[in-house]
Each structure stands twice: as structure tokens, then as C-alpha cells.
Amino acid sequence: MSLKSDFELTARYNQWMNMRLYAAAADLDEAELRADRGAFFGSILATLDHILVADTHWMKRFAAALPGLASLDYVRGVPLPELVRGITFPDFAKLRNDRMAMDAAIIAFTDEATDTIYARPLHYVNSAGASYTKSGALVLRHVFNHQTHHRGQVTTLFSQLGIDVGATDLSDLIPECAG
């Protein structure tokens, strides 16, 4: 399996899981969404916000490093959000729309990018101003891993509320192999 096909699958998984979590979150009232549940970012809403903010920061780094990729035009046009640790109070409907748009952009990126692009080093400056050069493929792997980590926290918070978001395994999206 090439990096390209792996990242295409992972991007679809990312979108699939986000759709499930946001559908479950949409059934909660504002107080339940915003309640501090003792999680790393406090609330379900703040954790979902953190995932999108981090995705935006990382995808903007890819967009800056890969100016020739049209799939990243959406990302280039999105304002860079502030990184906040703790409870935030975003508007859920806007957050959900922004999440769907970012997921579409990530899928478009993995559709357009090639193994050659993934093999390139990614030069970027983080939010603290430190400069890095790292494997583009491994950085993208980190982006997907970060999402999975925090979505796991959100599913735990839902579980504590008695809400089952259903299957969460990547294996559900892996196609069957011919016998």
C-alpha cells in the first residue's frame, strides 16, 4: 500500500468519524455541549474545537509549503485560529460547518498529493515561532493520529453520558481483499 492510498483511506476515516461525533453532539443541548467534564479541554465542544484548530494550523503549514496544490486553496483562505488550551465557547453550527469544510479539504489534499509530495520535507514555523523541517508524511500521520486521540476523548465523554456513537474502528472502512 502506498502512502497516498493510506492517507486517502485515513482522510475518509477522519471525515466519517467527525460526522458521527458531530451528529451525536447535535443531539445535546448547549449546556451539555459546554459542560466541563474534567477532560483535557473540559467540554465536548471545546475538544471538538481543539481538533479543528489544530487541523487548521497543520493544514495551513502544508498549504504554505505546497503552493502548487489547488486542493489546499480553501485552507489558504481560512484565518489562522488562536491555539487555546481549555474550554472555548465556539458556535456549534459554525464549528460543524467549518469541520465539514476542513474534512473536504483534507480529502481533496490526499486525493491530489502523491507519494513524491509526501516524501518531501515539510518546513514550517510553529505557533511559538520555532522553525522545523520534518518528514511531510510523518507530519501528516501525526495530524491524523492527533485527531484520533482527541476523538477518543470525545467518545469517552459521550459514553459517560450514555451515548453510543457506534463503530469507531478504521477497520470498518478497510475494503475486503479478494480471496
GUPA-839363 format. One record per residue (C-alpha): residue number from 1; chain; x, y, z. Coordinates in pm, 1 decimal. Example, Ala and Ser with C-alpha at 12.3 -4.5 7.8 and 13.67 -1.06 7.14 Angstrom:
+-----+--------+----------+----------+----------+
| num | cadena |       c1 |       c2 |       c3 |
+-----+--------+----------+----------+----------+
|   1 |      A |   1230.0 |   -450.0 |    780.0 |
|   2 |      A |   1367.0 |   -106.0 |    714.0 |
+-----+--------+----------+----------+----------+
***
This chain:
+-----+--------+----------+----------+----------+
| num | cadena |       c1 |       c2 |       c3 |
+-----+--------+----------+----------+----------+
|   1 |      A |      0.0 |      0.0 |      0.0 |
|   2 |      A |    135.8 |    340.4 |    -93.3 |
|   3 |      A |    134.4 |    640.2 |    137.1 |
|   4 |      A |   -115.2 |    800.1 |    -98.9 |
|   5 |      A |   -371.8 |    522.1 |    -66.0 |
|   6 |      A |   -310.4 |    500.3 |    308.8 |
|   7 |      A |   -366.7 |    873.5 |    356.9 |
|   8 |      A |   -673.5 |    870.2 |    128.9 |
|   9 |      A |   -828.1 |    599.8 |    348.5 |
|  10 |      A |   -728.8 |    779.5 |    668.0 |
|  11 |      A |   -878.7 |   1108.0 |    543.1 |
|  12 |      A |  -1208.3 |    932.2 |    465.7 |
|  13 |      A |  -1199.9 |    770.9 |    811.1 |
|  14 |      A |  -1138.7 |   1112.7 |    966.1 |
|  15 |      A |  -1442.6 |   1255.8 |    788.0 |
|  16 |      A |  -1659.8 |    953.3 |    873.6 |
|  17 |      A |  -1575.4 |    974.9 |   1243.8 |
|  18 |      A |  -1621.3 |   1350.2 |   1258.1 |
|  19 |      A |  -1964.3 |   1314.5 |   1100.1 |
|  20 |      A |  -2059.7 |   1059.8 |   1367.2 |
|  21 |      A |  -1934.3 |   1274.1 |   1654.5 |
|  22 |      A |  -2095.2 |   1592.6 |   1528.7 |
|  23 |      A |  -2425.9 |   1409.1 |   1473.7 |
|  24 |      A |  -2415.8 |   1290.6 |   1835.3 |
|  25 |      A |  -2317.9 |   1637.1 |   1956.2 |
|  26 |      A |  -2608.1 |   1791.8 |   1763.6 |
|  27 |      A |  -2847.9 |   1593.4 |   1983.4 |
|  28 |      A |  -2711.8 |   1758.5 |   2300.1 |
|  29 |      A |  -2834.2 |   2089.1 |   2433.6 |
|  30 |      A |  -2593.6 |   2382.7 |   2472.2 |
|  31 |      A |  -2540.7 |   2320.9 |   2843.0 |
|  32 |      A |  -2444.5 |   1956.5 |   2782.1 |
|  33 |      A |  -2209.0 |   2054.1 |   2497.7 |
|  34 |      A |  -2037.9 |   2320.8 |   2706.8 |
|  35 |      A |  -2029.5 |   2138.8 |   3044.0 |
|  36 |      A |  -1682.3 |   2095.6 |   3193.0 |
|  37 |      A |  -1647.8 |   1719.3 |   3213.4 |
|  38 |      A |  -1294.8 |   1714.5 |   3352.2 |
|  39 |      A |  -1144.6 |   1624.9 |   3014.4 |
|  40 |      A |   -820.5 |   1778.5 |   2890.4 |
|  41 |      A |  -1008.6 |   2056.7 |   2709.9 |
|  42 |      A |  -1300.7 |   2047.7 |   2951.8 |
|  43 |      A |  -1610.1 |   2013.1 |   2737.7 |
|  44 |      A |  -1718.3 |   1815.4 |   2435.6 |
|  45 |      A |  -1748.8 |   2141.6 |   2242.4 |
|  46 |      A |  -1401.4 |   2263.9 |   2341.8 |
|  47 |      A |  -1245.1 |   1929.7 |   2247.2 |
|  48 |      A |  -1412.0 |   1933.0 |   1905.5 |
|  49 |      A |  -1294.1 |   2292.5 |   1865.1 |
|  50 |      A |   -936.9 |   2197.5 |   1958.9 |
|  51 |      A |   -927.4 |   1924.4 |   1694.4 |
|  52 |      A |  -1036.6 |   2167.4 |   1423.2 |
|  53 |      A |   -799.1 |   2442.0 |   1540.4 |
|  54 |      A |   -504.0 |   2201.5 |   1540.0 |
|  55 |      A |   -603.1 |   2065.8 |   1197.2 |
|  56 |      A |   -619.1 |   2421.2 |   1066.3 |
|  57 |      A |   -271.7 |   2502.6 |   1197.5 |
|  58 |      A |   -120.7 |   2188.6 |   1045.7 |
|  59 |      A |   -303.2 |   2213.8 |    713.7 |
|  60 |      A |   -201.1 |   2578.6 |    677.2 |
|  61 |      A |    161.1 |   2463.1 |    712.8 |
|  62 |      A |    108.4 |   2217.0 |    429.1 |
|  63 |      A |    -68.4 |   2484.9 |    224.2 |
|  64 |      A |    224.0 |   2724.8 |    267.5 |
|  65 |      A |    480.3 |   2457.8 |    180.3 |
|  66 |      A |    288.5 |   2327.5 |   -121.0 |
|  67 |      A |    164.4 |   2638.0 |   -305.2 |
|  68 |      A |    100.2 |   2445.1 |   -625.8 |
|  69 |      A |   -171.0 |   2222.8 |   -478.7 |
|  70 |      A |   -515.4 |   2359.3 |   -564.1 |
|  71 |      A |   -673.3 |   2127.8 |   -304.6 |
|  72 |      A |   -528.6 |   2349.0 |    -31.1 |
|  73 |      A |   -683.3 |   2674.4 |   -160.7 |
|  74 |      A |   -965.4 |   2650.3 |     94.6 |
|  75 |      A |   -709.8 |   2614.0 |    374.8 |
|  76 |      A |   -513.1 |   2913.6 |    248.6 |
|  77 |      A |   -826.5 |   3126.9 |    279.6 |
|  78 |      A |   -915.8 |   3022.2 |    634.6 |
|  79 |      A |   -796.7 |   3255.4 |    911.0 |
|  80 |      A |   -539.0 |   3104.8 |   1146.6 |
|  81 |      A |   -725.6 |   3045.0 |   1472.8 |
|  82 |      A |   -572.0 |   3105.1 |   1812.7 |
|  83 |      A |   -449.9 |   2796.2 |   1994.9 |
|  84 |      A |   -635.0 |   2787.2 |   2326.5 |
|  85 |      A |   -593.0 |   2527.4 |   2596.9 |
|  86 |      A |   -910.3 |   2475.6 |   2791.7 |
|  87 |      A |  -1277.3 |   2543.2 |   2750.0 |
|  88 |      A |  -1373.4 |   2751.6 |   2449.9 |
|  89 |      A |  -1719.5 |   2864.7 |   2353.4 |
|  90 |      A |  -1749.2 |   2837.0 |   1976.5 |
|  91 |      A |  -2080.3 |   2838.2 |   1797.3 |
|  92 |      A |  -2164.0 |   2471.5 |   1737.0 |
|  93 |      A |  -2332.8 |   2520.4 |   1398.5 |
|  94 |      A |  -2037.7 |   2721.0 |   1265.0 |
|  95 |      A |  -1790.3 |   2472.1 |   1412.5 |
|  96 |      A |  -1975.4 |   2186.3 |   1242.0 |
|  97 |      A |  -1977.5 |   2365.3 |    904.9 |
|  98 |      A |  -1608.0 |   2452.9 |    937.3 |
|  99 |      A |  -1530.3 |   2090.8 |   1031.6 |
| 100 |      A |  -1710.8 |   1960.9 |    723.2 |
| 101 |      A |  -1522.9 |   2207.4 |    501.2 |
| 102 |      A |  -1186.6 |   2116.1 |    654.7 |
| 103 |      A |  -1258.6 |   1745.0 |    616.3 |
| 104 |      A |  -1341.5 |   1801.7 |    249.0 |
| 105 |      A |  -1016.0 |   1995.1 |    207.6 |
| 106 |      A |   -813.8 |   1718.8 |    374.7 |
| 107 |      A |   -972.9 |   1459.2 |    147.4 |
| 108 |      A |   -903.2 |   1677.3 |   -158.0 |
| 109 |      A |   -541.4 |   1715.5 |    -41.9 |
| 110 |      A |   -490.3 |   1340.8 |     -5.2 |
| 111 |      A |   -656.0 |   1287.2 |   -344.4 |
| 112 |      A |   -425.0 |   1541.4 |   -512.0 |
| 113 |      A |    -99.2 |   1470.0 |   -327.6 |
| 114 |      A |    136.4 |   1198.6 |   -446.1 |
| 115 |      A |    390.4 |    977.0 |   -277.2 |
| 116 |      A |    656.6 |   1211.8 |   -416.8 |
| 117 |      A |    493.0 |   1504.8 |   -238.0 |
| 118 |      A |    468.6 |   1306.9 |     85.7 |
| 119 |      A |    838.9 |   1221.5 |     58.0 |
| 120 |      A |    934.5 |   1590.1 |     69.2 |
| 121 |      A |   1042.7 |   1750.5 |    392.3 |
| 122 |      A |    795.0 |   1997.3 |    538.6 |
| 123 |      A |    947.3 |   2326.6 |    652.2 |
| 124 |      A |    731.3 |   2517.6 |    897.8 |
| 125 |      A |    730.0 |   2752.6 |   1193.8 |
| 126 |      A |    513.6 |   2654.4 |   1488.0 |
| 127 |      A |    288.1 |   2884.5 |   1689.1 |
| 128 |      A |    572.7 |   2958.0 |   1932.5 |
| 129 |      A |    796.7 |   3073.2 |   1646.5 |
| 130 |      A |   1027.2 |   2768.6 |   1638.3 |
| 131 |      A |   1134.3 |   2651.4 |   1293.2 |
| 132 |      A |   1126.1 |   2284.2 |   1194.4 |
| 133 |      A |   1198.1 |   2062.6 |    896.5 |
| 134 |      A |   1033.1 |   1721.2 |    925.2 |
| 135 |      A |    909.8 |   1442.9 |    701.7 |
| 136 |      A |    587.3 |   1561.3 |    536.3 |
| 137 |      A |    446.2 |   1209.1 |    550.5 |
| 138 |      A |    519.0 |   1170.5 |    920.0 |
| 139 |      A |    374.0 |   1511.6 |    997.8 |
| 140 |      A |     53.8 |   1418.5 |    813.7 |
| 141 |      A |     49.5 |   1089.8 |   1006.2 |
| 142 |      A |     71.9 |   1298.9 |   1324.6 |
| 143 |      A |   -224.4 |   1512.9 |   1212.0 |
| 144 |      A |   -440.5 |   1203.9 |   1170.1 |
| 145 |      A |   -312.8 |   1048.5 |   1494.0 |
| 146 |      A |   -386.0 |   1370.8 |   1685.4 |
| 147 |      A |   -742.8 |   1371.3 |   1555.5 |
| 148 |      A |   -792.5 |   1008.4 |   1654.8 |
| 149 |      A |   -652.9 |   1071.1 |   2002.8 |
| 150 |      A |   -889.2 |   1357.4 |   2079.7 |
| 151 |      A |  -1189.3 |   1194.8 |   1911.7 |
| 152 |      A |  -1128.6 |    905.6 |   2151.2 |
| 153 |      A |  -1162.5 |   1151.7 |   2436.6 |
| 154 |      A |  -1489.8 |   1280.3 |   2291.4 |
| 155 |      A |  -1629.7 |    928.2 |   2250.7 |
| 156 |      A |  -1545.7 |    865.5 |   2617.0 |
| 157 |      A |  -1735.3 |   1179.9 |   2716.3 |
| 158 |      A |  -2032.7 |   1064.9 |   2508.9 |
| 159 |      A |  -2012.3 |    719.4 |   2667.1 |
| 160 |      A |  -2021.8 |    878.3 |   3013.1 |
| 161 |      A |  -2347.8 |   1045.2 |   2905.0 |
| 162 |      A |  -2487.3 |    709.2 |   2789.9 |
| 163 |      A |  -2448.4 |    797.3 |   2420.5 |
| 164 |      A |  -2314.4 |    530.2 |   2186.0 |
| 165 |      A |  -2168.1 |    683.3 |   1868.8 |
| 166 |      A |  -2147.3 |    340.3 |   1708.3 |
| 167 |      A |  -1849.6 |    177.4 |   1544.6 |
| 168 |      A |  -1530.7 |    379.5 |   1558.7 |
| 169 |      A |  -1278.8 |    140.2 |   1407.5 |
| 170 |      A |  -1083.0 |    222.8 |   1096.3 |
| 171 |      A |  -1121.3 |   -144.0 |   1002.4 |
| 172 |      A |  -1485.1 |    -70.8 |    915.4 |
| 173 |      A |  -1361.2 |    131.3 |    615.6 |
| 174 |      A |  -1088.7 |   -107.9 |    501.6 |
| 175 |      A |  -1211.2 |   -287.8 |    191.5 |
| 176 |      A |  -1222.3 |   -664.9 |    178.3 |
| 177 |      A |   -946.1 |   -834.7 |    -19.1 |
| 178 |      A |  -1031.7 |  -1077.2 |   -295.3 |
| 179 |      A |   -993.1 |  -1435.5 |   -176.3 |
+-----+--------+----------+----------+----------+
***
